[in-house]
């Protein structure tokens, strides 16, 4: 996983989704891990996809709407990461890094939304 901060938000959301995918490949194949990892892959990818769509806005309302979806998906990613962290102590460090990134992305998106 990459630790260097990226200031291009499209790239940063992409790296978040990518790093989530890399990490889920390392989990033990339990029923809860499989289901939680599927949800994490979906929500982390949606953070990136909706941010990219926001940048191709059809207007200010569309821009704000897409940002809100991206923020919502970042919040959902936090939930899946917390569940995975609580049940997979051996991967706590990696999960903490991704949790921190999900929270930072959520805060950045909230800040952009509040300035519109």
Buried (B, 14 or more C-beta within 10 A) or exposed (E): EEEEEEEEBEEBBBBBBBBBBEBBEEBEEEEEBEEBBEBBBBBBBBBBBBBBBBEEBEEEEEBBBBBBBBBBBBBBBBBBBBBBBEBBEEBEEBBEBBBEBBBBBBEBBBEBBEEE
